[in-house]
Amino acid sequence: MYRNFQKPELALKRAQELILVDQSNAALDTLQEVLNSKRSRNVSVNVMEPIMLKYLELCVDMKKGKLAKDGLLQYKNIVQNVDVSSLETVIKYYLKLSEAKVVEAQEKADQITLDVEDLEAAELPETFLLHTVSGEQDKDRTDRSVVTPWLKLLWEAYRNALDVLKNNTRLEEVYQVVCHQTFQFCLKYQRKVEFRRLCELLRSHLHNFSKYAHQAHSVNLNDPESLQRQLTTRFEQLNISTELELWQEAFHSIEDIHSLLTHTKKIPKAQIMADYYSKLVTILKVSENHLFHAAALNRYFTVMNQQASTASAEKKQAIAEQALLATLAVPVITPSSERILLGEHDEFKSNQLRLTNLLNLTRLPTRSTLIKDLLNHGVLSSVSPSLKSLYHFLETEFHPLSICKKLAPVLAELEKNPASTHYAAPLRQVVLTRLLQQLSQVYTTIKIDSIVKLASFAPYFEYDTVAIEKFIMNGCKRGELAIHIDHATSTITFDTDLFSTQRTSSAAEGPKLQQTPSDLMKSQLSNLAKRLYCAINIMDPSIRESKLKSKEEAFAATLAAAKEEHKQTLARKALIERRKEIAEILQQHREKEEARERAIQLARAQEAERIRVAEETKRREEERKRKELETIQREEALKLAETMKGKIDADILNMENLDTAKVMQLQLEALEREKNEMSNKLKAITRHVDHLERAFRKEEIPLLEKDYENQQMEDIANHETAHKALLAQTKTKHEEDMIFKKRFNRVLPFYNQYLDRLNQARNSQFEEKRAELEAQKDAEKKAIIEEFRAYRAKVEADEAEVQRIREEKERLERERKEEEERIIAEKAAKEAEKKAEEAERLRKLDEQAAKQRERERLAEEKIAASKSSESKTSTGGSGAWRPSRASAQKEPEVAPSTPAKTPVAPGGWRARMAAKEAEKKSSEPAPEESSAQRNASYSAFGGRTKRA
């Protein structure tokens, strides 16, 4: 792999050359090898970015989205720790290329649709059958064949970009921009399937935030900016879902927004919650879940009331009216758990809980609680009078015989208004429920036709018998109504069973005239207990007194317990406050520790980053120098190769290991080859030109002669014509000149007089001007002379000052030199005196040395004489062996103890050394015999030696 690695710059150049020869696949492979190589991670970003741009351009042109994604991931690994902005640039360029391709394909498809050869041609039977079977027009098929592949590529580009940019806090902004572009793509081209996949992709990214929170640079939803970006993206996703009418995805988007809002510890802004509830209202309206739709409007109305400054009065009124209508339109007959299948009960309950959580409610909403909340918030003061009357007729007043007639105009007005027409049908169901509930309190049996008449909203809407019966059966099935239908007599009978088990919760919500027999039976025991209790109190006063006493005791005990409980409450409050303080202190300490840890980690990271940057800078500098050296070497070789382009093979010139010697050799060979080719061409051309010129000249001789004759005739005719024309022109001009002369002669005297006057005036003006200029010139001349004199005086003064300074400097220099000469002379005299003293001292030392040598000589002679006398005495006294005369004569003389000294030059270093040695010897005692002398004496006198 190391040997096959290609430099990125050369790889890019090679890819461009391959593209020029229609080898895009090979170019893409070349760039992909560079991106996949591990050595590319050490290459500068400025070098890799053009390679990546060209790589993406090839991927887009060849519709290879998977390769583009692989390349983006590799490039992300290269630049994520060096320069993240380069990755943003590359992704934006990638998306721009893909979008441009889609626009180009769309224009091409439109042009294909317009380019119809025959506009009046009848439609063929085959085309008609194709339209009938497929249901598509020509434009649809053209778009599917031309535009759809590029749309698929663009969608894949958006998805690849999101996968590359996910879960990186440094790429959050560009991630949000790409999400926005993808949403707009789905909306523009109505790509509902792709939008669903996009929502799933974004949801998976959101779920992975917590999974990969430990990684470096991961998205932290606790950061307010990151959370706001995610909320903005999800709100835009919600808007696009509603525009595309993908209500399931809109509901999932609402769940994502709710999870993000609950993730943060801070209370969201009121505007965010208003947008959240507004979108939730729209979704629940489409789902026809009237109860939770009304609950969402209730929450929306509450939030808008909190925005006193931002929301206008008209908007608040519209929201209040919509909230009241939605609440009143909630069906009184609600589905009961008894009618839900066993398998669906858990699912229904979980859905109810999900919606309750999305609305941030603590319990399931009901129609009565929603109405109470609206009344507590003063909704009746913000709605129109017609809606107020609607509320009173449905919830407070009891008019069973005229309720439908009175509410008919209100419902008709609601149907005409587009904003409230959605609530007309459920309101009619509520009115019909209230009608039956109120009739059940007045009648026992009633004709069905009478109910049909009472339930008529003529002339806007009328119920028929079938609809009334169906509604009654539905209410009975749900347990809200207790009605029997007798088809034989066409009557309905309200259930008067004293032990009826019908539900009374719904009936209790509306206005009541009196209690039904079943209600009386249900409350009979409680009423009997109340009455017996009153009778006992009247019959036995002691019971009352005992109760009063027990009540007083209870009050006293309650007061005592209240005081104790108050003390305990205060103590508990103090304990709680103390615990809060301790918790706050611990939290502060923990936050400080975390901040310190983060600071340490940040410092370590910064230090590591600094070291890495320094190493990276050093490596880049070395790489740059190496590349510069290689570039210089290659440029030297290419300077010659550039001059030989077209003469040397292109493959040879593009070799990486191209050196100067090889190029020179190739150049010489090319020049020699060119020279031979040119010589052969010139010879052939020369022969061809000679033959051709000879043939031309041979053929043109008669033609030239004929042409010469024709030219002579034409020249003569032209000359005559020109001569005649010149004569006529000259004659005409002469006549015109004579006429002009006669006219001019009449005005000539006047002209001369005017000219003389003009010349005189101009001469006088000239003389005056000249005199003035002469005077001005004289004044300027005098001023210049005075200025020159002053300047010369100043120059002379300056020169005199310079001369004085120069002379002063020369005097000082002369005195300095004399002083230096005097000092040098004194130094020389002192040196001479020192030399004389030294010579005298050396002379004395030489005399001392001579005397010392003389003493040593005398001592040696004395020693020699004493030794000779001793030897004679020992020889004569005893008969011991003695050496012969001849051997005695052959014994060498004892060398003097002091060797001859080298003559010493006075005043040199040898003289100084000799003086030092002499001083040492004069201060030391008499010298002993040297080892050489002792050896000589021992050998001369038979091994016996004697010191002096």
FIDREN-643738 format. One record per residue (C-alpha): y, x, z. Coordinates in pm, whole numbers, plus 50000, padded with zeros to 5 digits. Layout:
BEGIN
YXZ/...
// end
This chain:
BEGIN
500005000050000/502355029050079/501855044849739/502375011949556/505555002549746/508484998149510/512075002949615/513914969649647/516724979949412/514284990649144/512174959449200/515204937249138/516094956448824/512494954648705/512424917048768/515584912048565/514084931548278/510914910448293/512964878548289/514734890047973/511374893247799/510114859047926/507824873748193/509004852048485/505604851748656/505454889648665/509044891048791/508214866249069/505154886749169/507264918349180/509844902949412/507154886849626/505484920549683/508784934449809/509324904950047/505764906450184/505874943950243/506364954750606/508594983250491/511134957550369/512004949450731/513724983350755/515794977550442/519444967250468/520254930150447/522814936950174/519964950149959/517474922550040/519844893049995/520214896349611/516434900049588/515914867949786/518464848949576/516754859549254/513364850949406/514504815549493/516074811549153/512714819448991/510874796049230/513224767349144/512994773548769/509184774748788/508914745549040/507014766149297/508104751749630/505284766849836/506144802049724/509784795049805/508844784750158/506694816250206/509564837650084/512044820450316/509754826150615/509374862950526/513124866650480/513704849250814/511494875350985/513554902650817/517074890550901/516734868951214/517484898351445/520034914951217/522224889651033/521454852551060/524384843250835/522514858350541/519684833350596/522234804950593/523674817750265/520234819850109/519204784650215/522484769450093/522024786849759/518424774149740/519474738049801/522384741349560/520034752949283/517614724249349/520394698149351/521814712249029/518414709048863/518164672448967/521644664948832/520794682648508/517544663048475/519374630248542/521904637948270/519094647148036/517274614448109/520454594548050/520984612647722/517404605147616/517994568247688/521194568247485/519794588047192/518114559147017/517764564846645/517924528646531/519854504646749/518924474646534/515204482046520/513024454046651/510844460246951/507304469546853/504334449246980/502934479947151/506184484847342/506274448347442/502684450047571/503494481847763/506464464947929/504334434948018/501484455248168/503464482048352/506554461848435/508724492348354/511504497148108/512064527447889/514574541948132/512114539248422/509444558248231/511974584348123/513154589448478/509564592248601/508714618848344/511984638548349/513734633048681/510854627048924/509414662748909/512824677048998/513294650949272/509974662149414/511154698349400/514434689449574/512584670349847/510284700149897/513344722849916/514894701550190/511644700950384/511174738650350/514724744850468/514214722950776/510954740550861/512654774450838/515724764251041/513954744851317/514164753651687/516764781351659/520024777351845/521814801551611/520914779651312/521694745651465/524824739551257/523194746450922/520144726551041/522404696751101/524044701150759/520644701950586/519594670450776/522734653050653/522064663850294/518454651750318/519554617850454/522024614050168/519314623849919/517014596450048/519844571150042/521124580449696/517744579249524/516254551849749/513344574149858/511904553050140/508564571050163/510264604950183/512644591350444/509714580750663/508214615550630/511594630850709/511844610251028/508374621351133/509294657451060/512484655851266/510624638251546/508024665951555/510814691851569/512364672951861/509054672152050/508574709551994/511874718452164/510324716152509/507044731652392/508734763552270/511574764452525/510394798452655/511024815452323/514194834852256/517034815752086/515184782552120/517174750252128/518134739652479/518834702452510/520594708652842/523384724452640/525994697152569/526744710052218/523054710752120/522514675952264/525544662552077/524274677151749/520874660751800/522504627451885/524744629451577/521714636151358/519724607451511/522634583051477/522964592351110/519204587551074/519604553251233/522414543950992/520404554350687/517384534850822/519434502950844/520914508450497/517434513450351/516184483750559/513434504650716/513514486551048/510424503351191/511994537651142/515254524351280/513434513351596/511804547651629/515244563451583/516524541751867/513674554452085/514564590551995/518194584652086/517164568352414/514954598052502/517834621852428/520244601352639/517824600352932/517174637752898/520704646953003/521814644053364/525364635353266/526414599653196/526864595152819/530234585452684/530984548452650/531504551952274/528034566852231/526464538652430/528474513052231/527124527051904/523634527852053/523694491252159/525384480851832/522504495151627/519944480751867/521544446251825/521124448751448/517464458951472/516544431651720/518394406251510/516234414651211/513084413251426/514084377751537/513464386751899/516124363152030/515714371952396/516154409552364/518714405052089/520804385352336/520134411352606/521324439352372/524474419752291/525004414452662/524854452152723/527094458352422/529634433452554/529574450252897/530164484752746/532994472152526/534684456752827/534714491252984/536564505052682/539844488552764/541954512352558/539804519152255/538524484452161/540914458652015/541234423052145/539894408151820/536804429851832/536164421352196/536474384152119/534054386851827/531514405252042/531924380052325/531364350552090/528334367451935/526894375252280/527364339252398/525834324952079/522844348452098/522254339652463/522494302252405/520204305852101/517414320552312/514634294352296/514144274552612/510454271252529/509314307552566/505834321052495/503644320952803/500984345752896/498384318152879/498634315352505/498414352852445/494964365352364/493324388252614/493384417352370/497104412252297/498344407652654/498614444652737/500274452352406/502764423952451/503574435552803/504024471752693/506354460852412/508394440652659/508644470652891/509614493652603/512464470752503/513544467452865/513694505352900/515614508552574/518204484352713/518364504053041/517424473153239/515554473353569/513594441353500/512694418653212/515644397453100/515524359353099/517744333052949/519174322353283/519934357953401/521664366153072/523874335253101/524764344053461/525694379753360/527944367053083/529654342653317/530164370353574/531864391353307/534164362453214/532824355952867/534184320052857/537734333052878/537214353852562/535564328452329/536904299952115/537094263852246/534254252352020/531874277552178/533034267452524/532124231252442/528784243152305/528034260352634/529044230452845/526994205652638/523874227652658/524054240653013/526214218453235/526674183353096/524034155353072/524424135152750/520964127352611/522164099652376/525104118552222/524384155552260/523324160651897/526184140251758/528764159651962/527294193451871/526874186251497/530444197851401/530064229451611/526744238351446/528184230651103/531074254251171/528624281151279/526624277550958/529754282350749/530614314950928/528484344050788/528584362051123/527074332551314/524904314551058/521884333651192/522134314651523/522344279051382/518594272851349/517614285551698/520504266051849/519164233951692/515804241551855/517534245952193/519484213552147/516264195052063/514594209552376/517504198652592/517384163952433/513714159152517/514184172852870/517074149252941/515294119352785/512284126153007/514524120653309/515774086753180/512894071252982/509184068553027/508364056552675/510534058352363/510084052751992/509724083251771/512244068451531/514774066551812/514254103151889/514704111251521/518024092551522/519154109251844/518174143751706/520184138851388/523024163651312/524244141851021/525614148550774/524764185650809/521144185250920/518484159751013/515004162651165/512144141951027/509214127251217/506834155151122/509204181951251/509754163251578/506014159051635/505344195351551/508034206651796/506634184152073/503114197052020/504314232952033/506194226352359/503184209252514/500944237652408/503204262852581/503384241552895/507114234652869/506804197152794/504514169552924/504584143452646/501914120952494/502234107652138/500844073352051/500594071051673/499384035151689/502674023051837/504754053051704/505944060552054/505974089952285/505354087952657/506734112552905/504164123553159/504784106253498/501704119653669/502584126954025/500294157254016/501414170353679/501034208253635/503704212953369/506104242253401/509454232553543/511244265553516/512724257953178/513714222853268/515374235253583/517734256353376/519434226353215/521434197653358/519444171253554/520234134753626/517614129553897/514314143654013/511144132753838/508244116854031/506234148454001/509134168354148/509354143354434/505624146454498/505834184054499/508644183554758/507284154954970/505724176755241/508794198355275/511004167355303/508664152455566/508814184755767/512604184955762/512814148655880/510254153656164/512184184156279/515384163756302/513594135856495/512134159756754/515544175056818/517004140456880/514154128757108/513964159857331/517374176157407/515704204357604/514264217757287/517754220757153/518994237857468/516084261957468/516774269657105/520454275357181/519474298457468/516974316857256/519604319256987/522104334357234/519494358757356/518664367057003/522364372756928/522684395457234/519554414657140/520814416556787/524154430756902/522404456657119/520024465056842/522964466156601/524744491856819/521624512756847/520934508656480/524544518356412/524074550056614/520854557456436/522534550356105/525374574256188/522864600456300/520814595055988/523974596555778/524994629055945/521484642455891/521584632055528/525004648155486/523704679755650/520674679755426/522954674455128/525094703855237/522004725355285/520674713854949/524044721654787/524114755954950/520554762554837/521434749654491/524494772054477/522424801454596/519764793054342/522384789754068/523894823154171/520474839354163/519754823853827/523164834953702/522504869953832/519064870353670/520584857653348/523284884253370/520674911153428/518544898153144/521634895752925/522634931253015/519104943252942/519084924252617/522494938052526/521394973252613/518214968952412/520244954352130/522704983052151/519885008452139/518284989651853/521574987551667/522185024751724/518705033351600/519105009251312/522485024551227/521035059551245/518085049351032/520325032350780/522585062650767/519595085250699/518295060550446/521705059150283/521945096950261/518445098950120/519235071949866/522475088949774/520625121449717/517995103649508/520715085249320/522565117449245/519385133949126/518505104048914/522025100948775/521915136948666/518755129148474/520115096348340/523355111348213/521405127347935/519105097447899/522055073547852/523225093347551/519765090947398/519265053347432/517725040347115/516415074947031/513935078347318/511355052547416/512755027347670/509645029847890/510155067347917/513795062948018/512865037248286/510405060048463/511185065048832/510255102348845/512625112148566/514005147448594/516595167348397/514155191448234/512035163448097/515085145047964/516325176947799/512945181947635/512925145847517/516465149647390/515645180947190/512605164447039/514605133446952/517425153946799/514975174246591/513225142646477/516545126046399/517725156646210/514605156845989/514845119445928/518515121845840/517915150945602/515215131745415/517395100645402/520345120245268/518235135644995/516885101844886/520325085644903/521855114244704/519335110444425/519765072844422/523565074944415/523525100744134/521345078943912/523305047743994/526685064143932/525485078043599/524325043543486/527585027243601/529695052043410/527635048443098/527945010443102/531625008843192/532945030942904/533255002442644/534464978442910/537225002343015/538435006442660/538594968942608/540274964042941/542854990542853/543814972242538/544104938842721/546174954942992/548604969242739/549134935342579/549634918542917/552074945743026/554204940842711/554314903242757/555114906443127/557894931543053/559544908742804/559374878943037/560764899043331/563574913143114/564674878643003/564634865343356/566654895343481/569294890043211/569634853243297/569844860543674/572414888243622/574584866343402/574514838043654/575394861243942/578294876443744/579784842343677/579494832744048/581144865644151/584064860043913/584664825444058/584574839544412/587024867444312/589564842344183/589334822644508/589584853644725/592654867244540/594664837144658/594054844245031/594064882345011/597774887645110/597384865145414/594204883545512/595954917345487/598874905045701/596514891545970/594514923445962/597684944746012/598814923746310/595384925446461/595214963246415/598664968046572/597714946846877/594454964846918/596154999146879/598674990747152/595894978547379/593935010047303/596875032647388/597505014647716/593835016447807/593685053347712/596765061647921/595265042948215/591955060948177/593735094748146/595595088348471/592395077348642/590635107848504/593355131448637/593155115048982/589385117948990/589635154148871/592065162649153/589805145349406/586795164449276/588735197349295/589775190249655/586235180349743/584875211849578/587385233649766/586425217550096/582755221550012/583255258349916/585135264850239/582345249050433/579755269350242/581695301750305/581895293150675/578185286150683/577455318650502/579655337950747/577825321851038/574505330150878/575635366150821/576725368851186/573405355151306/571545378951073/573515409251199/572925398551557/569205395851489/569195430251321/570995445551622/568555429951864/565635441351650/567035476751637/567485477952012/563945464552059/562525491351830/564475518952012/563175505952343/559625505852210/560015541752078/561345553152415/558405536952595/555955552552349/557555587152400/557325583652776/553695573352745/553005603452518/554675627452765/552605613053049/549465616452840/550285652752758/550905660353124/547595643753218/545795663852950/547285696553082/546255688053436/542785679153314/542525711953121/543555731153430/541005712953639/538295719753384/539245756753374/538835758653750/535515740753724/534345765653460/535275794853690/533405778653978/530395773453753/530475810353647/530625821754006/527715798754089/525655813053810/526425848353929/525305840154282/522105824954152/521405855853944/521875879054240/519635857054454/516905857854193/517095895654162/516825898754537/513795876054544/512155895154268/512735928454447/511315915554773/508255901754599/507585934754423/507805954354751/505365930454920/502885933754641/502945971554662/502365970755038/499385947855014/497855968954737/498076001554918/496855989355258/493615972655148/491245977054868/491765942354735/491835934754376/495165938454199/496025932853842/496135961553599/499365976153484/498915962153144/498425927053274/501315931353512/503485941853232/502435911453025/503555886353295/506585867153176/509845869953355/510985841653577/513445819253392/516775813753560/517045781853762/520235770153593/519985765553219/522795775352987/525325747752954/526755734452637/530395743852583/532555714352692/535615703952499/538545699152731/539745662952773/536515646852635/533805626752802/531575657252828/534305675053030/534585645553267/530765644953318/530655682253379/533415679653637/531535652353822/528305673553829/530225703653960/531765683554240/528295670954341/526845706054350/529765719954551/529345692854816/525505695754840/523565724155026/522035753754841/519545742054584/515855746654627/513615762054368/512695740154090/509115730654028/509085752553716/510245782853916/507665776654187/504875774353933/506035806253764/506185825254094/502785812354200/501175823853878/502975857753895/502055866654254/498545853254278/499365818754400/501635828754689/505205815954677/508145820654908/511295801554928/514635819654924/
// end
